[in-house]
Structure formats: C-alpha cells, structure tokens
Amino acid sequence: MEAPSLPADLIPTQDEKNLGIIMHVLSLCGFSLIGPLIVWLVKKDESAFIDAQGRELLNFQLSILIYALICIPLCFLCIGVPLLIMIGIGSVILTIIGLVKATEGKVYRFPLTFRML
C-alpha cells in the first residue's frame, strides 16, 4: 500500500515539517503515544501533512504496543524476550526512517502496521 495521499499541489511548509519531526522525536524520547497524540490532536485540522503524518505514526506506535503485549506471555516460553528485543530495535529504526522522511516533507508508510486511525 502506498502512503496516505496528500494533494499534489500541497507542499508542506517548514513549520509543518518541523511538527512532523517533533512527533517522531517525541516518539523516540519515550513519549511514544502521548507526545505525537497531543501534536496530532492540536494540529490535524490545520494541516493535511500533520494529519497524515500523525495518523501513520500513531497507528505504528499502537501496533508496536499490541505486538509487545502479545510477546509478554511468550516470555514464559523463552521466545518472548528475543521478540521484544527485535520489536524494540525495529521500532527505533523505523521511527528514524519516518523522521528522515518527515524532514523531506514526505509521509512514511510504516510496514506491519494496523490501520486504526
């Protein structure tokens, strides 16, 4: 699937790019859900770029949370811990990729993400 479409003539402003970057940085700094959620809720009606960026990031963070919750019972079978480590590393790497795309003014479509929002 391709990234959420933005109007062809819409080029995000530097402020919109900065807010996209802030959402990803907040996600990396430990505010994985609440930080991007606040920015998205405040600015989603003002900017199509922020709306698309926020939806993708929040869907990704919610998917990571679901994957981690599934892995917790698997820790008793000794496969949960390696899976949790892989999920953590993958989450950081994909969030950094999303951060780079936000600096370019593009919306990154995260893989293996449940589209809830």
LINWOFEN-V6957 format. One record per helix or strand of 3 or more residues. SS is the DSSP state (2 for helix, 1 for strand). FROM is the first residue (numbers start at 1). TO is the last residue. If there is no record, write none. Layout:
# LINWOFEN-V6957
SS & FROM & TO
SS & FROM & TO
This chain:
# LINWOFEN-V6957
2 & 14 & 28
2 & 34 & 43
2 & 48 & 77
2 & 80 & 103
